[in-house]
Amino acid sequence: MIKKTIYFGNPVYLSLKNAQLVIKLPEIAKNDSLPDSFRQQSQVTKPIEDIGVIVLDNRQITITSGALEALLENNCAIITCDSKSMPVGLMLPLYGHTTQNERFRQQLSASVPLMKQLWQQTIKAKINNQAALLDICTGEENKCMKIWASDVKSGDSDNLEARAAAYYWKRLFPIEGFTRDRDGMPPNNLLNYGYAILRAVMARALVSSGLLPTLGIHHHNRYNAYCLADDIMEPYRPYVDQLVCSIIQTVPDYQELNKELKARLLSIPTLDVIISGKRSPLMVAVSQTTASLYKCFSGELRRIAYPEIL
C-alpha cells in the first residue's frame, strides 16, 4: 500500500484517538456565521497506518505528544516548515527495524573500498538519469553525459558528477541568469522544496531498513544528520527535476511557492518510476533501494537497486 503524504497549511489541531489521527479545524468550528452542517465537517480522521509523510506549514498548528508518538511508531516522517514555507526540520523514529543493532554494526563496519564502489554506482545512476531526462526535455541525444556516466571510477575520483552537473543544469533550464543554487533565482525554489520532500522519503526508508541516515557512503558533514539520505537520493533527483520542468512549462508564474505549486511537488512520493524492470511509485522504489543498500553492507548483494529514466 502506498503511504499518503498529508500537507497542513492552515491552523489545525492534531490529536490521536483509536489509532486515528484526529484533524480539527478550529477556525471553522468557532465560526458561528457558518451553517451547522459545514461546521460539523471541521473534524476528520485519518488512519495513522496510512500516513507516510506529514508536512506542517503553519505556526498555529498544534500536535499532541500522543499523535507524534503514534506517527513515529508507524515510521512516518514529519516535516516542519519555516516562515517562508520551506522545509526546515525533519522528525523520524529512532527505531525502524527489529534487527537494527545488527544492521548498524554491518553499516559501521563497511570497508572504504565498498563505500567507494557504492558511490561509483550511485553517481553512474544519477548521470544516466540526468542524461535520459535531457534527451526527453531537449529532444537531443546527450552522448557526452552517457560517456561521463560510463567513465565514473571508484569513489568518482575524477569528480565527473560536477562536470555532468554543469552541463546538465545549463541545458535543462536555459533561463538567463539561472544557476543551481539553493538561494538562487526560480525555479531553485521549486527544486529546494522538491528535494526536501524527497530527502524525507529517503530518510524514512533508510530508518525502516534499519540503517543510520547520518552515516553517508560519501558525504561526511559533521553538521548534517542525513548524509546517507543525501547520498542515496542522488539518482532520484532527476525525477524531481522532471516534475519541476513540467511545472515551469505549464505554470506562467512560479516565482512564489503557492499552495497549487506545493500540491504538485507533494506528489513526488507517488511519481511512477522504473526499478528492476518494473513500474513502482517512488516511495515504494525508495524502500527497494534502501533494502538493497543494506544487503550490500551485509554482503548479500554487490549492487544498489536504483531507478532508471527510460
Secondary structure as GFF3:
##gff-version 3
##sequence-region A 1 310
A	DSSP	beta_strand	4	8	.	.	.	ID=ss1
A	DSSP	beta_strand	13	17	.	.	.	ID=ss2
A	DSSP	beta_strand	20	24	.	.	.	ID=ss3
A	DSSP	alpha_helix	26	29	.	.	.	ID=ss4
A	DSSP	alpha_helix	36	39	.	.	.	ID=ss5
A	DSSP	three_ten_helix	40	42	.	.	.	ID=ss6
A	DSSP	beta_strand	43	47	.	.	.	ID=ss7
A	DSSP	three_ten_helix	48	50	.	.	.	ID=ss8
A	DSSP	beta_strand	51	56	.	.	.	ID=ss9
A	DSSP	beta_strand	62	63	.	.	.	ID=ss10
A	DSSP	alpha_helix	65	73	.	.	.	ID=ss11
A	DSSP	beta_strand	77	81	.	.	.	ID=ss12
A	DSSP	beta_strand	87	91	.	.	.	ID=ss13
A	DSSP	alpha_helix	100	108	.	.	.	ID=ss14
A	DSSP	alpha_helix	112	138	.	.	.	ID=ss15
A	DSSP	alpha_helix	143	151	.	.	.	ID=ss16
A	DSSP	three_ten_helix	154	156	.	.	.	ID=ss17
A	DSSP	alpha_helix	160	172	.	.	.	ID=ss18
A	DSSP	alpha_helix	188	208	.	.	.	ID=ss19
A	DSSP	alpha_helix	227	232	.	.	.	ID=ss20
A	DSSP	three_ten_helix	234	236	.	.	.	ID=ss21
A	DSSP	alpha_helix	237	250	.	.	.	ID=ss22
A	DSSP	alpha_helix	259	265	.	.	.	ID=ss23
A	DSSP	three_ten_helix	268	270	.	.	.	ID=ss24
A	DSSP	beta_strand	272	275	.	.	.	ID=ss25
A	DSSP	beta_strand	278	281	.	.	.	ID=ss26
A	DSSP	alpha_helix	282	298	.	.	.	ID=ss27
A	DSSP	beta_strand	307	308	.	.	.	ID=ss28
###
